[in-house]
Amino acid sequence: MKCKTAELQNYQLTTTNYQLNILILFHKRNKMEYYFSKIVPANFADAIELTKKALAAEGFGVISEIDMQGKLKEKLGVDYKKYTILGACNPSFAYKALQVEERIGTMLPCNVVVIDREDGTTEVAAVHPVASMTAIQNTGLQTIAKEVTDKLEKVINSL
């Protein structure tokens, strides 16, 4: 019985690795971007508020907010356009992901960037979780990544 169980486990592992390799190859061939974005007809400050509201509507909280313009000025003395990174977290998805892959925290939270295009519009871009998960060899994350991707796409599309 142990032999059959080991054979079955080996088959499942081989099948899982094969499926993961196909997914990675698909992403490489189709040049899936690591983000998706939208140009918002709003000024920078308004775009940040609109983005936070859209994130909240999909169950995300903003757990960090980094003003890159201010940080670059403070740390390097350089000028840069208005650029803010919002660290967005959906607690239930984060918990599910942590149960499947303990070190997934290295890729959390989901980053959403708000970039002043300096023409009266603002670009809002979100990480693409499915593309990000191709770097991790754990197929248990695929379903979670797809669900998070769907929610983040709703956020971006609602702006």
C-alpha positions as CSV (number, residue, x, y, z in Angstrom):
1,M,0.0,0.0,0.0
2,K,2.8,2.4,0.8
3,C,4.2,1.9,-2.7
4,K,0.9,2.8,-4.4
5,T,0.5,5.8,-2.1
6,A,4.0,7.0,-2.9
7,E,3.4,6.5,-6.6
8,L,0.1,8.5,-6.4
9,Q,1.8,11.3,-4.5
10,N,4.6,11.3,-7.1
11,Y,2.0,11.4,-9.9
12,Q,0.1,14.3,-8.2
13,L,3.4,16.2,-7.7
14,T,4.4,15.7,-11.3
15,T,1.0,16.7,-12.6
16,T,1.0,19.8,-10.4
17,N,4.5,20.8,-11.6
18,Y,3.4,20.2,-15.2
19,Q,0.3,22.5,-14.7
20,L,2.4,25.2,-13.1
21,N,5.0,25.0,-15.9
22,I,2.2,25.4,-18.5
23,L,0.9,28.4,-16.6
24,I,4.3,30.0,-16.4
25,L,4.9,29.3,-20.1
26,F,1.5,30.8,-21.0
27,H,2.3,34.0,-19.1
28,K,5.7,34.3,-20.7
29,R,4.4,33.7,-24.2
30,N,1.5,36.1,-23.7
31,K,3.7,38.6,-22.0
32,M,1.3,39.1,-19.1
33,E,2.1,42.4,-17.4
34,Y,2.9,42.4,-13.8
35,Y,0.3,45.1,-13.2
36,F,-2.9,46.6,-14.7
37,S,-3.7,50.3,-14.7
38,K,-6.1,53.0,-15.7
39,I,-5.7,56.7,-16.4
40,V,-8.1,58.5,-14.2
41,P,-9.5,62.0,-15.2
42,A,-8.8,63.4,-11.7
43,N,-6.1,65.3,-9.9
44,F,-3.6,63.3,-7.8
45,A,-5.2,64.0,-4.4
46,D,-8.7,63.1,-5.6
47,A,-7.4,59.9,-7.3
48,I,-5.9,58.7,-4.0
49,E,-9.2,59.2,-2.3
50,L,-11.2,57.5,-5.1
51,T,-8.7,54.6,-5.1
52,K,-9.1,54.1,-1.3
53,K,-12.9,54.1,-1.6
54,A,-12.8,51.6,-4.4
55,L,-10.4,49.4,-2.5
56,A,-12.7,49.5,0.6
57,A,-15.7,48.5,-1.6
58,E,-13.8,45.3,-2.5
59,G,-12.8,44.5,1.0
60,F,-9.3,45.9,1.0
61,G,-7.9,48.1,3.7
62,V,-5.0,50.4,3.1
63,I,-2.4,49.4,5.7
64,S,0.5,51.5,4.4
65,E,0.8,54.7,2.4
66,I,4.2,55.8,1.1
67,D,4.7,59.2,-0.4
68,M,7.6,58.5,-2.8
69,Q,8.0,62.1,-3.8
70,G,8.5,63.1,-0.1
71,K,10.8,60.1,0.7
72,L,13.0,60.6,-2.4
73,K,13.3,64.3,-1.5
74,E,14.1,63.5,2.2
75,K,16.5,60.6,1.5
76,L,18.2,61.6,-1.7
77,G,17.5,65.3,-2.1
78,V,16.0,64.7,-5.5
79,D,12.7,66.0,-7.1
80,Y,10.2,63.5,-8.4
81,K,6.6,63.8,-9.5
82,K,3.8,62.9,-7.1
83,Y,3.8,59.1,-6.6
84,T,2.2,57.3,-3.8
85,I,2.2,53.6,-3.0
86,L,-0.8,52.2,-1.2
87,G,-0.3,48.9,0.6
88,A,-3.7,47.2,0.2
89,C,-4.7,44.1,2.2
90,N,-7.8,42.0,2.1
91,P,-7.6,40.1,5.4
92,S,-9.5,37.0,4.4
93,F,-7.5,36.5,1.3
94,A,-4.3,37.2,3.2
95,Y,-5.2,34.6,5.8
96,K,-6.1,32.0,3.1
97,A,-2.8,32.6,1.3
98,L,-0.8,32.3,4.6
99,Q,-2.4,29.0,5.2
100,V,-1.3,27.7,1.8
101,E,2.2,29.3,1.7
102,E,3.7,30.6,5.0
103,R,6.3,32.8,3.3
104,I,3.7,34.6,1.0
105,G,4.1,37.5,3.4
106,T,7.2,38.5,1.4
107,M,4.8,39.5,-1.3
108,L,2.1,41.2,0.8
109,P,0.4,43.6,0.9
110,C,-0.9,44.1,-2.7
111,N,0.6,47.4,-3.9
112,V,-1.4,49.9,-5.7
113,V,0.4,53.0,-7.1
114,V,-1.0,56.4,-7.8
115,I,1.1,58.4,-10.2
116,D,0.6,62.0,-11.2
117,R,0.8,62.2,-15.0
118,E,1.4,66.0,-14.7
119,D,-1.3,66.7,-17.3
120,G,-4.4,66.8,-15.0
121,T,-4.8,63.1,-15.0
122,T,-3.5,60.4,-12.7
123,E,-2.6,56.8,-13.4
124,V,-3.6,54.1,-10.9
125,A,-1.9,50.7,-11.2
126,A,-2.2,47.6,-9.2
127,V,0.0,44.5,-8.9
128,H,-1.3,41.6,-10.9
129,P,-1.5,38.7,-8.4
130,V,-1.7,35.9,-10.9
131,A,1.4,37.1,-12.7
132,S,3.2,37.5,-9.3
133,M,2.3,34.0,-8.2
134,T,4.0,32.4,-11.2
135,A,7.2,33.0,-9.3
136,I,6.0,30.8,-6.4
137,Q,5.9,27.0,-7.0
138,N,2.7,26.4,-5.0
139,T,-0.3,25.7,-7.1
140,G,-2.6,26.2,-4.0
141,L,-2.1,29.9,-4.5
142,Q,-3.5,30.0,-8.0
143,T,-7.2,30.1,-7.0
144,I,-6.6,32.7,-4.3
145,A,-4.5,34.8,-6.7
146,K,-7.2,34.7,-9.3
147,E,-9.8,35.8,-6.8
148,V,-7.6,38.7,-5.6
149,T,-6.9,39.6,-9.3
150,D,-10.6,39.8,-10.0
151,K,-11.2,42.1,-7.1
152,L,-8.2,44.4,-7.9
153,E,-9.4,44.6,-11.5
154,K,-12.8,45.7,-10.3
155,V,-11.1,48.4,-8.2
156,I,-9.1,49.7,-11.2
157,N,-12.1,49.4,-13.6
158,S,-14.4,51.3,-11.2
159,L,-12.2,54.4,-11.2
